[in-house]
Amino acid sequence: MAHAGADEEGNEGENPIMSGADTARQVELTEKDLPLHCPMPGAPLWSRHPRVFLDVAREGESRCPYCGTLYVYKGAPVKGH
């Protein structure tokens, strides 16, 4: 008998709940959204995880290590640092 993570033939498949592929999204940001942290304000309670600050302005994009959301910076270059 196969366990819950295997298909009818006993092959291991990717667990869609653990992969984050179905829940990951992309968010475009501007300088008014900085400093960036995920989850962002207004996120529904069911989708919250520990807050993590992401440096999206330096590289132009950053991915949340918890939920996989990709944040893409579309704002003006950051001054000062």
N, CA, C and O of each residue as an XYZ file, in Angstrom:
324
protein
N       0.846     -1.178      0.000
C       0.000      0.000      0.000
C       0.893      1.244      0.000
O       1.846      1.331      0.774
N       0.584      2.178     -0.851
C       1.370      3.406     -0.968
C       0.955      4.390      0.120
O      -0.193      4.407      0.563
N       1.926      5.214      0.540
C       1.573      6.228      1.535
C       0.995      7.461      0.855
O       0.934      7.524     -0.373
N       0.573      8.437      1.643
C      -0.176      9.596      1.149
C       0.569     10.422      0.115
O      -0.077     11.094     -0.690
N       1.906     10.406      0.096
C       2.660     11.228     -0.838
C       2.917     10.560     -2.174
O       3.544     11.165     -3.044
N       2.452      9.329     -2.366
C       2.714      8.596     -3.590
C       1.446      8.471     -4.426
O       0.334      8.532     -3.901
N       1.629      8.293     -5.750
C       0.466      8.108     -6.607
C       0.068      6.635     -6.616
O       0.597      5.847     -5.832
N      -0.852      6.260     -7.487
C      -1.359      4.885     -7.540
C      -0.269      3.858     -7.785
O      -0.372      2.719     -7.329
N       0.779      4.255     -8.505
C       1.853      3.325     -8.835
C       2.987      3.374     -7.833
O       4.009      2.715     -8.026
N       2.828      4.146     -6.759
C       3.850      4.211     -5.731
C       4.934      5.237     -6.004
O       5.922      5.294     -5.273
N       4.771      6.056     -7.047
C       5.771      7.069     -7.368
C       5.588      8.285     -6.478
O       4.473      8.749     -6.238
N       6.718      8.785     -5.998
C       6.669      9.991     -5.177
C       6.383     11.182     -6.068
O       7.002     11.336     -7.121
N       5.463     12.012     -5.662
C       5.151     13.235     -6.388
C       5.457     14.433     -5.520
O       5.652     14.298     -4.312
N       5.500     15.600     -6.123
C       5.731     16.815     -5.357
C       4.458     17.151     -4.612
O       3.372     17.152     -5.192
N       4.588     17.432     -3.346
C       3.448     17.785     -2.528
C       3.087     19.244     -2.805
O       3.867     20.131     -2.458
N       1.929     19.527     -3.421
C       1.586     20.902     -3.770
C       1.434     21.809     -2.553
O       1.616     23.022     -2.660
N       1.109     21.244     -1.417
C       0.973     22.058     -0.216
C       2.339     22.525      0.264
O       2.477     23.662      0.716
N       3.341     21.674      0.175
C       4.669     22.014      0.667
C       5.513     22.761     -0.364
O       6.458     23.450      0.019
N       5.211     22.651     -1.640
C       6.052     23.253     -2.666
C       5.893     24.757     -2.747
O       6.848     25.456     -3.086
N       4.717     25.274     -2.446
C       4.473     26.699     -2.534
C       4.242     27.177     -3.955
O       3.984     28.363     -4.161
N       4.326     26.298     -4.939
C       4.190     26.687     -6.334
C       2.807     27.255     -6.645
O       2.674     28.169     -7.459
N       1.786     26.712     -5.997
C       0.434     27.179     -6.279
C       0.088     28.462     -5.524
O      -0.864     29.155     -5.882
N       0.851     28.777     -4.493
C       0.513     29.922     -3.670
C       1.467     31.091     -3.864
O       1.144     32.208     -3.461
N       2.629     30.873     -4.466
C       3.598     31.950     -4.655
C       3.046     32.957     -5.661
O       2.323     32.600     -6.591
N       3.401     34.218     -5.452
C       2.927     35.250     -6.349
C       4.020     36.277     -6.545
O       5.072     36.201     -5.911
N       3.777     37.229     -7.413
C       4.731     38.291     -7.694
C       4.072     39.623     -7.374
O       2.918     39.858     -7.732
N       4.821     40.501     -6.689
C       4.317     41.806     -6.281
C       5.305     42.869     -6.744
O       6.502     42.763     -6.475
N       4.813     43.894     -7.441
C       5.661     45.009     -7.852
C       5.571     46.118     -6.817
O       4.491     46.421     -6.309
N       6.727     46.726     -6.506
C       6.814     47.728     -5.458
C       7.468     49.000     -5.964
O       8.168     48.992     -6.976
N       7.232     50.096     -5.248
C       7.913     51.363     -5.504
C       8.562     51.817     -4.201
O       8.451     51.146     -3.175
N       9.240     52.964     -4.250
C       9.941     53.463     -3.066
C       9.007     53.730     -1.890
O       9.453     53.708     -0.743
N       7.735     53.980     -2.142
C       6.807     54.228     -1.027
C       6.485     52.955     -0.247
O       5.926     53.030      0.847
N       6.830     51.787     -0.793
C       6.587     50.511     -0.116
C       7.759     50.077      0.760
O       7.688     49.036      1.413
N       8.835     50.862      0.781
C      10.029     50.514      1.551
C       9.944     51.096      2.955
O       9.316     52.142      3.118
N      10.526     50.496      3.964
C      11.193     49.205      3.927
C      10.183     48.077      3.745
O       9.060     48.138      4.245
N      10.602     47.066      3.031
C       9.717     45.959      2.686
C       9.820     44.841      3.710
O      10.914     44.439      4.105
N       8.686     44.355      4.123
C       8.649     43.139      4.932
C       7.495     42.276      4.448
O       6.494     42.772      3.932
N       7.658     41.000      4.624
C       6.642     40.029      4.251
C       6.254     39.267      5.508
O       7.140     38.851      6.254
N       4.981     39.069      5.774
C       3.848     39.487      4.983
C       3.627     40.992      5.076
O       3.974     41.635      6.067
N       3.042     41.526      4.019
C       2.785     42.955      3.960
C       1.542     43.293      4.783
O       0.701     42.429      5.031
N       1.432     44.559      5.204
C       0.224     44.963      5.941
C      -1.031     44.660      5.114
O      -1.042     44.835      3.896
N      -2.043     44.223      5.770
C      -3.294     43.915      5.087
C      -3.398     42.480      4.602
O      -4.433     42.082      4.069
N      -2.341     41.698      4.780
C      -2.413     40.290      4.375
C      -3.426     39.579      5.271
O      -3.489     39.853      6.470
N      -4.215     38.672      4.702
C      -5.191     37.957      5.526
C      -4.497     37.136      6.615
O      -3.392     36.634      6.409
N      -5.139     37.002      7.752
C      -4.535     36.295      8.883
C      -4.131     34.863      8.533
O      -3.114     34.382      9.032
N      -4.888     34.180      7.701
C      -4.578     32.789      7.380
C      -3.277     32.654      6.600
O      -2.676     31.580      6.592
N      -2.830     33.725      5.943
C      -1.628     33.612      5.122
C      -0.388     34.197      5.787
O       0.646     34.347      5.136
N      -0.472     34.523      7.051
C       0.656     35.167      7.732
C       1.694     34.150      8.189
O       1.378     33.005      8.511
N       2.931     34.604      8.206
C       4.064     33.836      8.700
C       4.945     34.798      9.467
O       4.629     35.987      9.492
N       6.034     34.366     10.098
C       6.901     35.314     10.800
C       7.373     36.428      9.863
O       7.680     36.173      8.698
N       7.429     37.647     10.364
C       7.827     38.798      9.550
C       9.312     38.704      9.216
O      10.149     38.433     10.077
N       9.612     38.936      7.943
C      10.987     38.958      7.467
C      11.157     40.205      6.602
O      10.333     40.482      5.731
N      12.244     40.962      6.851
C      12.524     42.154      6.056
C      13.373     41.757      4.861
O      14.318     40.981      4.997
N      13.036     42.292      3.683
C      13.698     41.925      2.434
C      14.314     43.161      1.783
O      13.671     44.208      1.702
N      15.563     43.042      1.317
C      16.253     44.151      0.662
C      16.019     44.061     -0.836
O      16.871     43.577     -1.581
N      14.877     44.523     -1.263
C      14.479     44.426     -2.663
C      15.114     45.528     -3.508
O      15.306     45.337     -4.709
N      15.441     46.666     -2.917
C      15.958     47.807     -3.676
C      17.374     47.561     -4.202
O      17.719     48.062     -5.272
N      18.180     46.820     -3.495
C      19.573     46.597     -3.904
C      19.683     45.748     -5.167
O      20.398     46.116     -6.099
N      18.992     44.633     -5.205
C      19.094     43.696     -6.325
C      17.975     43.845     -7.352
O      18.070     43.303     -8.453
N      16.921     44.572     -7.002
C      15.801     44.732     -7.922
C      14.677     43.748     -7.683
O      13.550     43.965     -8.126
N      14.981     42.663     -6.979
C      13.949     41.699     -6.613
C      14.423     40.872     -5.439
O      15.621     40.759     -5.179
N      13.468     40.297     -4.739
C      13.772     39.448     -3.593
C      12.605     38.497     -3.384
O      11.450     38.862     -3.604
N      12.910     37.279     -2.959
C      11.875     36.259     -2.736
C      11.771     35.970     -1.243
O      12.782     35.797     -0.563
N      10.545     35.920     -0.742
C      10.320     35.603      0.663
C      10.679     34.138      0.918
O      10.205     33.252      0.206
N      11.511     33.878      1.925
C      11.884     32.486      2.200
C      10.753     31.659      2.802
O      10.826     30.431      2.793
N       9.717     32.296      3.319
C       8.599     31.569      3.921
C       7.526     31.192      2.909
O       7.149     30.024      2.813
N       7.030     32.173      2.153
C       5.878     31.911      1.282
C       6.237     31.882     -0.202
O       5.412     31.486     -1.025
N       7.456     32.296     -0.556
C       7.880     32.247     -1.945
C       7.431     33.432     -2.788
O       7.678     33.444     -3.994
N       6.781     34.425     -2.195
C       6.357     35.598     -2.955
C       7.581     36.305     -3.508
O       8.553     36.532     -2.787
N       7.537     36.652     -4.786
C       8.624     37.386     -5.425
C       8.255     38.853     -5.441
O       7.228     39.233     -6.003
N       9.093     39.685     -4.825
C       8.891     41.129     -4.802
C       9.842     41.749     -5.814
O      11.048     41.509     -5.769
N       9.296     42.548     -6.730
C      10.075     43.183     -7.790
C      10.000     44.687     -7.582
O       8.913     45.261     -7.516
N      11.178     45.328     -7.479
C      11.246     46.769     -7.244
C      11.218     47.515     -8.557
O      12.068     47.297     -9.420
N      10.230     48.409     -8.716
C      10.057     49.194     -9.936
C      10.209     50.688     -9.670
O       9.885     51.507    -10.530
N      10.700     51.046     -8.483
C      10.788     52.452     -8.101
C      12.116     53.098     -8.501
O      12.960     52.497     -9.164
N      12.257     54.344     -8.066
C      13.474     55.103     -8.309
C      14.626     54.508     -7.523
O      14.410     53.869     -6.493
N      15.856     54.712     -7.997
C      17.022     54.210     -7.226
C      17.017     54.785     -5.812
O      16.712     55.959     -5.608
N      17.359     53.945     -4.845
C      17.363     54.354     -3.458
C      18.609     55.191     -3.180
O      19.716     54.809     -3.559
N      18.424     56.329     -2.520
C      19.544     57.227     -2.207
C      20.030     56.994     -0.789
O      19.255     56.621      0.091
N      21.302     57.215     -0.576
C      21.833     57.209      0.797
C      22.655     56.001      1.167
O      23.686     56.154      1.822
N      22.263     54.839      0.790
C      23.006     53.648      1.206
C      23.718     53.107      0.043
O      24.413     52.097      0.160
